[in-house]
Amino acid sequence: MQKAVESIKDVEKFLGSIGLIVTEVQNEQQIEKVRNHLKNLANSLTGSNETVSIIKALRIEYKGTDDFNTLGFVGNSKGSSLESHKIEDLERVIYESIDFTRHNSSDFIYTPCQTICVSLIDLLSQNLTKGVRKIGQEIINFYVKVEENLRDFEESSLYFSHVNESFFKFFKNETLSTKWKKNPGQLIEQIVEYSKAATVELFSENLQLYANIAKYLVFLRGSDVSKETYESLGDQLIPTTEYLESTAQWYTFLSNFYKNILSNFIVQRDISPCQKVTLQLLEVIEKVKLENNYYRDITESLKNLLNSIPKPNATQVLDGLKFIDLEEPKLEALKKLLSAALQHQGVSSKCNGESKKLTIRGSYVKLSDLSKFNCTDTNFIEVFALHKV
């Protein structure tokens, strides 16, 4: 109310155009409490003449009773016991109870809200901070579902590398971050743009709520604020940034681990030396899903596996994994990779004497496998390899 008074040069000019809508009303007791508060404020010695004038414009005494003709209440759709106070009350105030007054820009004065709005500004800032943090978690949840449905390690690596790069461009761009540090609505707009560009599913109602909070904060504080005022909002997206960076790093590791090491001939010609440590690693993965501090266990078991392979330098290969949070989808991806590359059965063959055709099947088929099968007078060799020839 005080903020409205400060923003209007001549309150008397607009008395016929002033209405007040109270939202999120739960019951009749709340409505009566608002009415009584307005009456007390009108009779208070501390209230300004303009404030009293606005309240009187809302309140009409008729035959000894109060009729707040331009005061409306809109009930909260969730958990409200009110049936009568819905959108109709809002429409009544706007379309029936108040009139249009001709005006120009000089009739209004914009002044940032001072001490009277401190608690409201703090509350809105907290809600917006929580909102941005919630949006960040929604983005993480979306990509976790993507993780759970990706099957190809190379595809996963390319996908999350692109996602990480796109997110960085949107939220680490210096020009864009300068804008939202002065106006938090710009950050919400960036989130909406990012979600559309990346086809991330976010709750649109939440986004609109946070956009409205951001606009109201700018209205209360004014636009002339320091760049530190909203700086903490960006910090709420740090967990999202860290998740995307570590996820891109993890799937790049898995892709390279498979292409450069596990699928190589030096490993696949005889996987038996790796199978025991692979089994131990798979057991560790199952065990550490229930524990919080499992990075050390996983890396130790991975190191043992790499040391069983002649070529790789285990320390160098694992060096980039120090800061990765190995959530369940990442552990499941590692399990699938190990099972496919090091737990597969050998190749099988079928020799057809009539057609003189040798058919070989397996996950990894080597040229040396051809000599293992006695299929004389073969004119045609058919190879089915699940992963690699």
Phi, psi and chi 1 to 4 in degrees:
 res  aa     phi    psi   chi1   chi2   chi3   chi4
   1 MET       -  -47.0 -171.5   76.7   71.6      -
   2 GLN   -63.0  -38.5 -177.5   61.1   37.1      -
   3 LYS   -63.2  -40.2 -179.9   63.8  178.5  171.8
   4 ALA   -64.2  -41.6      -      -      -      -
   5 VAL   -60.9  -42.8  166.8      -      -      -
   6 GLU   -65.4  -25.0  -68.5  173.0   -1.4      -
   7 SER   -90.4   -9.8  -57.7      -      -      -
   8 ILE  -112.5  124.4  -55.6  172.1      -      -
   9 LYS   -65.0  -50.6  -94.6 -171.3 -178.7  179.5
  10 ASP  -123.9   94.5 -176.8    4.0      -      -
  11 VAL   -60.3  -39.1  171.3      -      -      -
  12 GLU   -58.1  -32.4  -63.8  -67.9  -30.2      -
  13 LYS   -64.6  -28.0  178.0  179.3  176.4  179.4
  14 PHE  -112.3   12.6  -66.2   96.2      -      -
  15 LEU   -58.5  -34.9  -71.5 -179.1      -      -
  16 GLY   -76.7   -6.5      -      -      -      -
  17 SER  -113.2    8.6  -58.3      -      -      -
  18 ILE  -102.4  128.0  -66.9  175.0      -      -
  19 GLY  -134.0  162.0      -      -      -      -
  20 LEU  -132.7  126.9  177.6   64.0      -      -
  21 ILE  -113.7  125.3  -59.7  -65.7      -      -
  22 VAL  -104.1  121.8 -178.4      -      -      -
  23 THR  -104.7  173.1   60.6      -      -      -
  24 GLU    60.8   33.0  -58.4  -66.0  -47.4      -
  25 VAL   -77.3  135.5  178.1      -      -      -
  26 GLN  -102.2  -35.3  -64.5  -75.1  -16.5      -
  27 ASN  -156.5  174.3   48.5   54.4      -      -
  28 GLU   -65.8  -30.8  -67.9  -72.2  -10.2      -
  29 GLN   -61.6  -39.0  -71.3   78.2   10.0      -
  30 GLN   -65.4  -38.7  -72.8 -175.2   -7.9      -
  31 ILE   -63.0  -45.7  -69.4  175.4      -      -
  32 GLU   -64.3  -35.9 -165.4   58.5   33.7      -
  33 LYS   -63.9  -40.4 -172.6  175.7  179.1 -179.1
  34 VAL   -65.1  -44.6  170.7      -      -      -
  35 ARG   -60.8  -45.3  -74.6  175.9  171.2  154.3
  36 ASN   -64.1  -38.3  -71.0  -25.9      -      -
  37 HIS   -62.6  -41.4  177.2   70.7      -      -
  38 LEU   -65.9  -39.5  -70.5  172.1      -      -
  39 LYS   -62.6  -46.2  -69.7  178.2 -170.6  176.5
  40 ASN   -63.2  -39.1  -66.1  -25.3      -      -
  41 LEU   -65.5  -36.5 -168.8   58.7      -      -
  42 ALA   -67.5  -32.0      -      -      -      -
  43 ASN   -92.7   -3.9  -62.8  -35.8      -      -
  44 SER   -74.1  143.5  171.5      -      -      -
  45 LEU   -73.5  -20.9  -64.4  175.4      -      -
  46 THR   -85.1  -14.8   58.5      -      -      -
  47 GLY   -73.3  142.3      -      -      -      -
  48 SER   -75.1  159.9   66.4      -      -      -
  49 ASN   -59.7  -37.6  -67.6  -25.5      -      -
  50 GLU   -65.6  -42.2  -68.5   84.1   -2.7      -
  51 THR   -61.7  -45.0  -56.8      -      -      -
  52 VAL   -61.2  -39.7  172.6      -      -      -
  53 SER   -62.6  -41.6  -64.6      -      -      -
  54 ILE   -64.2  -43.4  -71.8  179.0      -      -
  55 ILE   -64.5  -40.7  -64.3  172.0      -      -
  56 LYS   -65.5  -31.8  -74.6 -177.6  177.0  178.8
  57 ALA   -68.1  -30.8      -      -      -      -
  58 LEU   -76.1  -28.9  -60.5  173.8      -      -
  59 ARG  -112.6  126.2  173.7 -171.3  175.8 -159.8
  60 ILE  -120.6  123.7  -60.0  171.2      -      -
  61 GLU   -86.0  125.7  -70.0 -169.2   18.9      -
  62 TYR  -138.3  116.0 -179.6   72.5      -      -
  63 LYS    52.4   45.7  -67.2 -176.7  179.1 -178.1
  64 GLY    80.5    0.2      -      -      -      -
  65 THR  -119.0  159.0   61.2      -      -      -
  66 ASP   -93.3  131.0  -69.9  -45.0      -      -
  67 ASP  -123.3  102.9 -179.4   11.1      -      -
  68 PHE   -81.6   79.9  -76.6   88.0      -      -
  69 ASN   -66.2  -33.5 -168.0   42.2      -      -
  70 THR  -106.9   22.4   55.5      -      -      -
  71 LEU  -110.2  122.4  173.7   64.3      -      -
  72 GLY  -121.3  154.8      -      -      -      -
  73 PHE  -129.0  135.0  -64.0   89.9      -      -
  74 VAL  -119.8  120.5  178.6      -      -      -
  75 GLY   -73.9  152.4      -      -      -      -
  76 ASN   -74.3  124.8 -173.5  -27.3      -      -
  77 SER   -64.9  -22.0   59.0      -      -      -
  78 LYS  -103.4  116.5  -64.5 -179.7 -179.8  178.3
  79 GLY    78.7    9.9      -      -      -      -
  80 SER   -86.7  139.7  174.6      -      -      -
  81 SER   -92.1    4.2   61.2      -      -      -
  82 LEU   -92.9  131.5  -61.9  169.0      -      -
  83 GLU  -106.8  -32.7  -70.6  -62.7  -35.0      -
  84 SER   -78.7  -28.3   58.1      -      -      -
  85 HIS   -95.2   82.7  -63.4  -75.1      -      -
  86 LYS  -122.0 -148.4  -67.0 -175.5  178.9  178.0
  87 ILE   -65.7  -21.5 -161.3   67.4      -      -
  88 GLU   -60.8  -35.6  -68.1   82.9   -1.8      -
  89 ASP   -64.1  -39.6 -134.3   17.1      -      -
  90 LEU   -65.0  -44.1  176.9   61.5      -      -
  91 GLU   -65.4  -38.1  -67.9  175.0  -15.5      -
  92 ARG   -60.9  -46.0  174.7 -174.1   60.1   77.2
  93 VAL   -64.6  -45.0  171.1      -      -      -
  94 ILE   -72.2  -45.5  -65.9  174.2      -      -
  95 TYR   -94.7  -20.6  -62.4  118.2      -      -
  96 GLU  -117.1  -36.9  -60.7  175.5   17.7      -
  97 SER   -94.0  -22.1  -58.4      -      -      -
  98 ILE  -119.8  156.2   60.8  176.6      -      -
  99 ASP  -115.2  159.7  -60.0  -46.8      -      -
 100 PHE   -80.8  134.8  176.1   75.7      -      -
 101 THR  -117.5  128.3  -58.9      -      -      -
 102 ARG   -63.0  140.7  -69.4 -169.5  176.3  -82.5
 103 HIS  -151.9  167.9   60.6  -80.9      -      -
 104 ASN  -139.3  174.6   54.7   57.0      -      -
 105 SER   -62.1  -26.3   58.0      -      -      -
 106 SER   -74.0  -10.2   62.0      -      -      -
 107 ASP   -75.5  -12.7  -72.2  -37.7      -      -
 108 PHE  -122.8  144.5  -57.3   98.7      -      -
 109 ILE  -122.3  127.7  -51.8  165.0      -      -
 110 TYR   -96.6  121.6 -179.7   77.8      -      -
 111 THR  -132.9  128.0   53.7      -      -      -
 112 PRO   -57.7  142.0  -22.7   33.2      -      -
 113 CYS   -69.2  132.3 -160.2      -      -      -
 114 GLN   -95.4 -139.2  -57.1  -59.5  -32.5      -
 115 THR   -58.0  -29.9   54.3      -      -      -
 116 ILE   -63.2  -23.1 -167.7  171.0      -      -
 117 CYS  -106.0    6.8  -67.9      -      -      -
 118 VAL   -57.4  -47.9  168.0      -      -      -
 119 SER   -65.4  -37.6   59.6      -      -      -
 120 LEU   -67.6  -41.7  178.0   57.3      -      -
 121 ILE   -62.2  -43.0  -72.9  173.4      -      -
 122 ASP   -61.5  -43.7  -72.8  -15.6      -      -
 123 LEU   -64.2  -45.6  177.3   61.5      -      -
 124 LEU   -64.6  -39.0  -69.4  172.7      -      -
 125 SER   -63.2  -42.0  -63.6      -      -      -
 126 GLN   -63.7  -43.4  -70.5  172.5   21.6      -
 127 ASN   -64.3  -38.9  -71.8  -17.2      -      -
 128 LEU   -68.8  -39.9 -173.8   57.1      -      -
 129 THR   -60.7  -47.0  -61.2      -      -      -
 130 LYS   -62.3  -37.5  -70.3  177.3 -176.7  176.1
 131 GLY   -64.3  -45.0      -      -      -      -
 132 VAL   -65.1  -39.0  174.0      -      -      -
 133 ARG   -62.7  -40.8 -171.4 -174.4  -47.3  135.1
 134 LYS   -64.9  -41.1 -175.0  176.7  179.7 -179.2
 135 ILE   -61.3  -43.5  -70.3  171.8      -      -
 136 GLY   -57.9  -40.5      -      -      -      -
 137 GLN   -69.6  -35.5 -173.2   57.4   51.2      -
 138 GLU   -62.0  -39.8  -77.2 -177.4   27.2      -
 139 ILE   -63.8  -43.4  -66.3  172.8      -      -
 140 ILE   -60.3  -46.9  -68.7  174.3      -      -
 141 ASN   -59.3  -38.5  -65.5  -17.1      -      -
 142 PHE   -61.8  -47.0  173.8   83.9      -      -
 143 TYR   -74.4  -25.1  -75.5  119.9      -      -
 144 VAL   -63.9  -40.3  166.7      -      -      -
 145 LYS   -64.0  -37.4  -71.4 -178.5  179.9  178.4
 146 VAL   -62.2  -44.5  173.2      -      -      -
 147 GLU   -54.1  -44.4  -84.2 -167.4   82.8      -
 148 GLU   -67.0  -19.9  -67.9  170.2  -13.3      -
 149 ASN  -107.0   -7.6  -70.7  -72.3      -      -
 150 LEU   -78.3  137.9  -73.8  172.6      -      -
 151 ARG  -114.6  -26.1  -65.0  -69.7  177.7  -96.9
 152 ASP  -101.2  127.7 -177.2   88.8      -      -
 153 PHE   -68.9  -37.2  -59.0  112.4      -      -
 154 GLU   -66.4  -43.1  178.2   66.4   16.2      -
 155 GLU   -61.7  -43.6  178.4 -172.0  -17.7      -
 156 SER   -61.8  -41.5  -57.5      -      -      -
 157 SER   -62.6  -47.8  172.0      -      -      -
 158 LEU   -64.8  -42.0  -67.3  172.2      -      -
 159 TYR   -62.4  -51.9  176.5   81.4      -      -
 160 PHE   -74.5  -26.3  -80.6  105.8      -      -
 161 SER   -64.9  -41.1  -66.5      -      -      -
 162 HIS   -66.8  -44.1  172.5   71.0      -      -
 163 VAL   -61.0  -45.0  166.1      -      -      -
 164 ASN   -62.0  -43.2 -177.0   44.4      -      -
 165 GLU   -64.7  -42.2 -175.5  179.7  -20.2      -
 166 SER   -64.5  -44.2  -61.0      -      -      -
 167 PHE   -63.0  -40.9 -167.5   83.0      -      -
 168 PHE   -61.1  -42.9 -176.4   86.4      -      -
 169 LYS   -63.0  -39.0  -76.1 -179.0  179.3  177.2
 170 PHE   -71.3  -41.2  -98.0   93.0      -      -
 171 PHE  -112.2   -5.3  -61.4  101.7      -      -
 172 LYS  -112.4    0.6  -65.5  -65.8 -177.2  179.2
 173 ASN   -64.5  124.1 -177.3  -67.4      -      -
 174 GLU   -62.3  -40.9 -164.6   62.0   37.5      -
 175 THR   -64.5  -45.3  -56.6      -      -      -
 176 LEU   -68.3  -41.3  -66.8  174.9      -      -
 177 SER   -66.2  -30.5   63.1      -      -      -
 178 THR   -63.9  -36.8  -59.3      -      -      -
 179 LYS   -66.6  -50.8  -71.9 -177.9  179.4  178.8
 180 TRP   -75.5  -16.4   63.9 -106.9      -      -
 181 LYS   -71.3  -17.9  -76.4  176.8 -177.5  176.0
 182 LYS  -100.2  -26.2  -61.5  -76.4  -76.4 -175.0
 183 ASN  -142.6  105.6 -178.7  -12.4      -      -
 184 PRO   -63.8  -20.6   24.3  -33.9      -      -
 185 GLY   -60.8  -28.8      -      -      -      -
 186 GLN   -64.6  -33.7  -65.3  -79.4  -17.7      -
 187 LEU   -67.3  -43.4  178.5   59.5      -      -
 188 ILE   -62.8  -40.1  -54.2  -58.9      -      -
 189 GLU   -61.3  -40.7  -73.3 -179.7   16.1      -
 190 GLN   -63.9  -39.3  -79.0  176.6 -119.5      -
 191 ILE   -63.9  -42.1  -69.1  172.0      -      -
 192 VAL   -63.0  -45.0  171.5      -      -      -
 193 GLU   -62.2  -42.9  -73.9 -179.5   26.0      -
 194 TYR   -63.4  -44.9  173.4   78.7      -      -
 195 SER   -62.7  -35.3   65.3      -      -      -
 196 LYS   -70.9  -45.5  -71.3  179.0  178.9  177.5
 197 ALA   -65.1  -38.1      -      -      -      -
 198 ALA   -96.2    3.0      -      -      -      -
 199 THR    51.4   43.1   62.5      -      -      -
 200 VAL   -87.9  129.7  175.7      -      -      -
 201 GLU   -84.8  112.5  -63.4  174.6    3.1      -
 202 LEU  -122.1  155.3  -60.8  175.3      -      -
 203 PHE   -74.5  113.1  -67.0  108.2      -      -
 204 SER   -64.7  -32.1   57.1      -      -      -
 205 GLU   -63.6  -41.0  -71.1 -177.3    6.3      -
 206 ASN   -64.3  -43.1  -71.5  -15.3      -      -
 207 LEU   -61.0  -42.1  -71.6  173.0      -      -
 208 GLN   -66.0  -39.0 -172.7   56.8   56.1      -
 209 LEU   -60.7  -46.7  171.0   63.3      -      -
 210 TYR   -69.7  -32.4  -55.9  139.6      -      -
 211 ALA   -64.5  -39.7      -      -      -      -
 212 ASN   -66.8  -40.5  -67.9  -18.9      -      -
 213 ILE   -61.3  -43.7  -68.2  174.5      -      -
 214 ALA   -61.2  -43.4      -      -      -      -
 215 LYS   -62.6  -41.1  -71.9  178.5 -177.2  177.3
 216 TYR   -68.4  -35.6 -162.6   39.4      -      -
 217 LEU   -62.1  -43.3  -89.2  173.0      -      -
 218 VAL   -64.0  -38.1  173.4      -      -      -
 219 PHE   -61.5  -42.0  172.4   70.9      -      -
 220 LEU   -76.7  -41.9  -66.5  173.2      -      -
 221 ARG   -86.7  -27.0  -85.5  177.5  166.1  157.1
 222 GLY    89.4  169.6      -      -      -      -
 223 SER   -90.3  -13.4   56.9      -      -      -
 224 ASP   -90.6   76.5 -173.1   21.6      -      -
 225 VAL  -122.2  160.8  -65.2      -      -      -
 226 SER   -73.4  159.2   68.1      -      -      -
 227 LYS   -69.6  -14.0   66.0  177.3 -176.5  178.6
 228 GLU   -82.6  -13.1  -70.9   80.0   19.9      -
 229 THR   -57.1  -45.9  -54.3      -      -      -
 230 TYR  -112.2   14.5  -57.6  110.5      -      -
 231 GLU   -61.4  -34.7 -163.9  165.9   26.3      -
 232 SER   -66.5  -18.4   62.2      -      -      -
 233 LEU   -60.6  -43.2  -77.9  178.2      -      -
 234 GLY   -62.8  -29.1      -      -      -      -
 235 ASP   -63.9  -25.2  -65.0  -18.7      -      -
 236 GLN   -67.9  -17.4  -52.7  -48.4  -50.3      -
 237 LEU   -95.7    1.2  -66.7  174.5      -      -
 238 ILE   -59.6  -45.0  -71.3  176.2      -      -
 239 PRO   -58.2  -35.6  -25.2   35.2      -      -
 240 THR   -66.9  -44.0  -48.4      -      -      -
 241 THR   -60.4  -45.8  -57.5      -      -      -
 242 GLU   -64.2  -40.5  -69.0  176.5  -16.4      -
 243 TYR   -61.0  -47.8  161.5   78.1      -      -
 244 LEU   -66.8  -39.0  -69.4  176.0      -      -
 245 GLU   -63.6  -47.1  -73.6  177.4   -8.6      -
 246 SER   -69.9  -33.1   65.0      -      -      -
 247 THR   -68.0  -44.5  -58.7      -      -      -
 248 ALA   -61.2  -41.3      -      -      -      -
 249 GLN   -65.2  -40.2 -168.1  176.8    3.1      -
 250 TRP   -65.3  -48.0  175.4 -111.1      -      -
 251 TYR   -72.9  -25.8  -72.8  104.5      -      -
 252 THR   -67.3  -40.4  -62.6      -      -      -
 253 PHE   -61.1  -48.0  161.0   73.4      -      -
 254 LEU   -61.8  -41.8  -70.0 -174.1      -      -
 255 SER   -62.5  -46.7  177.5      -      -      -
 256 ASN   -68.4  -37.6  -68.2  -26.0      -      -
 257 PHE   -58.8  -41.9 -171.3   30.0      -      -
 258 TYR   -73.8  -51.6  173.0   74.2      -      -
 259 LYS   -65.4  -44.4  -74.7 -169.8  -57.9 -177.6
 260 ASN   -92.1  -16.7  -58.2  -28.6      -      -
 261 ILE  -127.0  -67.3  -61.5  174.2      -      -
 262 LEU   -65.3  -34.8  -64.0 -175.7      -      -
 263 SER   -88.2   -1.9   65.1      -      -      -
 264 ASN   -67.2  153.6  -84.5   -2.9      -      -
 265 PHE   -60.0  -36.5  173.8   75.1      -      -
 266 ILE   -61.6  -26.9 -163.9  172.7      -      -
 267 VAL   -91.0  -46.4  174.2      -      -      -
 268 GLN   -75.8  -16.4  -70.0  -58.4  -39.4      -
 269 ARG   -66.9  -25.6   68.8  179.3  174.9 -176.3
 270 ASP  -158.7  100.0 -176.2   11.2      -      -
 271 ILE   -88.6   -3.2   60.7  172.6      -      -
 272 SER   -58.8  -37.9   57.3      -      -      -
 273 PRO   -64.5  -22.4  -21.8   33.9      -      -
 274 CYS   -93.0  -15.1  -54.9      -      -      -
 275 GLN   -69.2  -36.1  -72.9 -174.1  -44.1      -
 276 LYS   -65.7  -48.3 -176.5  177.4  179.4 -179.2
 277 VAL   -69.6  -29.5  -73.1      -      -      -
 278 THR   -65.0  -43.4  -59.7      -      -      -
 279 LEU   -61.8  -41.6 -172.0   59.8      -      -
 280 GLN   -62.5  -40.2  -69.2  170.9  -11.6      -
 281 LEU   -65.9  -41.3  177.3   51.3      -      -
 282 LEU   -62.9  -36.8  -68.5  171.8      -      -
 283 GLU   -67.0  -39.0  -69.7  172.5   -7.7      -
 284 VAL   -63.9  -40.8  168.7      -      -      -
 285 ILE   -59.1  -45.4  -69.8  172.2      -      -
 286 GLU   -63.7  -38.3  -72.4  -58.6  -45.5      -
 287 LYS   -68.1  -46.1  173.7 -171.4  170.3 -173.9
 288 VAL   -77.2   -8.8  -60.9      -      -      -
 289 LYS   -60.0  -27.5  -77.1 -177.8 -176.1  177.6
 290 LEU   -92.6   -1.7  -54.9  174.2      -      -
 291 GLU  -115.6  158.7  -59.6  174.4    6.1      -
 292 ASN   -88.0  -42.4  -67.5  -36.3      -      -
 293 ASN  -100.8   79.5 -174.3   20.9      -      -
 294 TYR  -113.3   -0.2   45.4   66.8      -      -
 295 TYR   -59.2  -44.5  170.1   77.3      -      -
 296 ARG   -62.2  -42.8 -176.9  177.0   54.5   81.1
 297 ASP   -63.1  -43.6  -65.5  -29.1      -      -
 298 ILE   -65.3  -47.4  -68.7  -68.0      -      -
 299 THR   -66.8  -35.1   49.7      -      -      -
 300 GLU   -64.1  -43.7  -78.4  -59.5  -45.2      -
 301 SER   -68.6  -36.9  -62.3      -      -      -
 302 LEU   -64.2  -38.9  -92.0  173.8      -      -
 303 LYS   -63.2  -41.1 -170.8 -179.0  -69.1 -174.7
 304 ASN   -62.0  -40.2  -68.2  -22.5      -      -
 305 LEU   -64.4  -47.4  172.0   60.1      -      -
 306 LEU   -63.6  -34.0  -71.7  165.1      -      -
 307 ASN   -70.9  -19.3  -73.6  -25.1      -      -
 308 SER   -82.7   -7.5   68.9      -      -      -
 309 ILE  -102.3  132.2  -59.8  170.2      -      -
 310 PRO   -59.2  -37.2  -20.9   30.4      -      -
 311 LYS   -84.3  -51.7 -170.5  178.2  177.2 -178.5
 312 PRO   -69.7  153.1   -8.7   22.2      -      -
 313 ASN   -95.1  105.7 -178.9  -34.8      -      -
 314 ALA   -58.1  -44.6      -      -      -      -
 315 THR   -61.5  -43.2  -55.6      -      -      -
 316 GLN   -67.5  -41.7 -173.3  177.3   -7.0      -
 317 VAL   -63.9  -39.4  171.6      -      -      -
 318 LEU   -91.1   -3.7  -61.7  174.6      -      -
 319 ASP   -59.9  -34.6 -169.3   49.3      -      -
 320 GLY   -81.6    0.9      -      -      -      -
 321 LEU   -99.9    6.5  -56.9 -177.6      -      -
 322 LYS   -61.7  -33.0  -69.7  179.2 -180.0  177.6
 323 PHE  -109.0   20.8  -55.2  105.5      -      -
 324 ILE   -95.0  129.9  -67.1  178.3      -      -
 325 ASP   -86.1  115.5  -69.6  -33.7      -      -
 326 LEU   -89.7   81.7  -64.3  177.5      -      -
 327 GLU   -72.2  171.9  -57.1   94.8  -12.3      -
 328 GLU   -56.7  -43.6 -172.0  164.7  -25.9      -
 329 PRO   -59.7  -34.0  -24.6   34.9      -      -
 330 LYS   -70.8  -38.3  -66.0  178.1  176.5   60.4
 331 LEU   -67.5  -38.0  -66.4  174.9      -      -
 332 GLU   -64.2  -38.7  -76.5  -62.4  -40.1      -
 333 ALA   -63.7  -40.4      -      -      -      -
 334 LEU   -63.5  -41.9  177.5   59.3      -      -
 335 LYS   -58.7  -47.0  -86.8 -179.4   59.5  179.6
 336 LYS   -61.9  -40.2  -71.0  173.9 -175.5  174.5
 337 LEU   -63.9  -47.5  176.1   62.5      -      -
 338 LEU   -65.5  -42.6  -65.2  172.5      -      -
 339 SER   -63.3  -42.3  -62.1      -      -      -
 340 ALA   -69.1  -39.6      -      -      -      -
 341 ALA   -88.2  -31.4      -      -      -      -
 342 LEU  -126.4    0.0  -60.5  174.0      -      -
 343 GLN  -119.6   11.4  -67.0  -72.2  -61.6      -
 344 HIS   -77.9  159.7   60.8   82.7      -      -
 345 GLN   -80.2  165.7  -59.8  -61.4  -43.3      -
 346 GLY   -70.6 -175.7      -      -      -      -
 347 VAL   -84.1  153.7  -63.8      -      -      -
 348 SER  -122.3  159.6   62.1      -      -      -
 349 SER  -138.3  159.8   69.8      -      -      -
 350 LYS  -141.4  124.1 -178.4  180.0  179.4 -178.6
 351 CYS  -109.0  120.3 -174.5      -      -      -
 352 ASN  -105.6  106.6 -170.3  -40.8      -      -
 353 GLY   -66.6  -35.0      -      -      -      -
 354 GLU   -68.3  -48.6  -68.0 -177.6    6.7      -
 355 SER   -87.1   -6.1   60.7      -      -      -
 356 LYS    54.3   47.9  -63.7 -175.2  177.4 -178.9
 357 LYS  -123.1  133.9  179.5  174.0   71.9  173.5
 358 LEU  -107.1  123.4  171.1   62.8      -      -
 359 THR  -111.0  123.7  -58.0      -      -      -
 360 ILE  -118.9  132.2  -60.7  177.4      -      -
 361 ARG  -127.2  144.3  -59.0  175.2 -175.1  -89.6
 362 GLY   174.8  170.5      -      -      -      -
 363 SER   -72.9  -46.2  -65.4      -      -      -
 364 TYR  -128.3  118.5  -62.8   84.1      -      -
 365 VAL  -111.9  127.0  178.8      -      -      -
 366 LYS  -106.9  156.3  -56.1  179.1  -67.5  -63.8
 367 LEU   -61.4  -33.8 -173.9   60.7      -      -
 368 SER   -66.5  -19.3   58.2      -      -      -
 369 ASP   -65.9  -25.4  -69.5  -34.0      -      -
 370 LEU   -62.6  -34.3  -57.9 -179.8      -      -
 371 SER   -77.8  -11.0   61.2      -      -      -
 372 LYS   -78.2  -19.4  -64.6  178.0 -178.8  177.1
 373 PHE  -109.1  128.9  -52.8  108.2      -      -
 374 ASN   -86.6   93.2 -174.7   20.4      -      -
 375 CYS  -131.2   90.4 -167.5      -      -      -
 376 THR   -74.3  155.9   57.6      -      -      -
 377 ASP    56.1   36.0  -60.2  -35.5      -      -
 378 THR   -77.2  127.9  -59.2      -      -      -
 379 ASN  -101.6  -19.1  -67.2  -29.7      -      -
 380 PHE  -143.0  131.6 -176.2   73.4      -      -
 381 ILE  -117.5  126.7  -61.1  175.2      -      -
 382 GLU  -111.8  124.1 -164.8  173.7   44.4      -
 383 VAL  -119.7  127.7  176.3      -      -      -
 384 PHE  -118.2  107.5  -65.8   93.6      -      -
 385 ALA  -114.1  123.1      -      -      -      -
 386 LEU   -65.2  -37.6 -179.1   62.5      -      -
 387 HIS  -117.3  -49.6  -64.5  -66.9      -      -
 388 LYS  -158.5  145.9 -162.7  171.9 -176.1 -179.5
 389 VAL  -108.2      -  176.5      -      -      -
